[in-house]
Amino acid sequence: MIPSAFIFEQRMPVAIPRWDGLGAFLAIGVGAALFFVMLIGVLASAYPEVPAWELSALGFASLLVPVYLLHRRFAFGSGTAHERTLPRYILVQLATLFAAALFSFVAYGAFGLDNLTAALLVIGVTSVLNFVVLRAWAFSV
């Protein structure tokens, strides 16, 4: 007879060093961004009467949970309950969206950077901030 511990294996939190998971985090983020662009393109051609900003918001919202699940499993190896991590993840994403808007305002307005430089700077800064806060708070054990 097989002991029940083998049948009902419980996932324990995995201790991941500070920067481990960064590669998975970036790969998931890049994949999600590419999928988002494709999704918005499909939605925009299927529903031309719907404003682009609404389609963008819908697309972003539709990707929150799948990307959360990928980050939780592959980037952070978290076994913490969804009831704790999902609300925190959503709060971090909303804060990151606000930070990206603020950083964009500063990059374009205060420093007068060109589009490519400003976009790369905003993506870089918000990605690092997002990773650090998710690691330290949202997916902490």
N, C-alpha and C positions, 0 to 999 in steps of 0.2 A: 504494500500500500504506500502511496506517495504522501508524505507529510503535507498538511495543509499550507504550511509556510511556502512550499514550492508552487502550489497552485495559485495562491493569492499573494503573489509577491507585491510588497509595498515599496513604492518608489521613495527612497530617502533623499533628502537634499544632498547635492553634490557640492563640495567645497571647491570652487574654481578660483585660482589665483587672480589677482586684480585685473590683468589685461588679457587673460585667457578668454576666449569667446569673442574677442574683438573681430577676428576674421569672419566668424559666422555672423556676427552682428552686421558687419559691413555687407557681406554677401546677401543676407536677407534684406537689408535696406535697399541695396541696389536692385535686387530682383523685384522687390515690391514697387520701387519707383518706376521701373520699366513696365511692369504689369499695369500700374496706375495710368501711365501715359497711353498704353494700348487700350485699356478699358475706357478712358475718357474719349479716345478717338472713335471707338465703336459706338459709345453712347451718344456722342455728338452727331454722328451720321444717322443713327437710328431715331434720334429725337431732336431734330433741328429746332423745334419750337421751344425747347426748354433752355433757359439761359445757361451759359457755360459755367458760371460760378456755382449754380445749383448742381449741375452734373459733377463738377469737381468735388463739391462737399459730399455728395452721395457716394462717389467713388472712394473718397478718403475714408468715410465712415464704414463702407462695406469691407475695407481692408484691415480695419483696426483689430478685429478678433483673430483672423488668420495670421496676421503678422505677430500679434501678441503670442499666439500658440507656438509659432516658429521660434521667436526670441526666447520664450520661456524654456523650451526644450533644448534648442541647439546652441544658443548664444550664452545663456545663463545657467542652464542645467538645474533649474529651480524645481523643487518638490513642494514648495509652499502652496497652500490652498488657493484656488482661483478666487475665492471670496475676498481674499486679501490682495492678491497680486493684480487682478484685472482692474479693479477701480483705481489702484495706484498707477497702473500702466496708462490708463486713459487720462488721468490727471497729468502725468508726465508728458503725454503727447499734446495735450492742450497747452501746457506751459511751454513746450518746445515750439509750438505754432506761434504763440505770442512772442517768444524770444526771437524766432526767425523774422517776424515782422519788425520787431525793434532793431535787430541787427541790420536788417535791410534798410530801414529808415536812416540809421547812422552811416552805413556804408555808402548809400547813394547821396543822402543829404549832407552830412557833416564832412565826409571825405571825398565826395564826388567821384567815386570809383566807376569804371566802366561796367557794363552788364556782366561780362564774363568773370571779371575779378571779384565783383561784389557777390555774385551768385556762388562762386567757389568758396569764398571766405565765409559766407553765411552757412552754406552746406557743411563746411568743415567744422566751424565753431558749434553749430547746433547739433551735429552728429556726436561730437565729443561730449558735449554737455548732456545730451540724451543718454549716451552710453553710461556715463559716470553716475547719473541720477538713477537710472534703471538698476544698475549694479548695486549701488549703495542703499537704495530705498525700496524701489518697487519689487525687486526680486530678492531682497535680503531675506535671510533665514530667520 
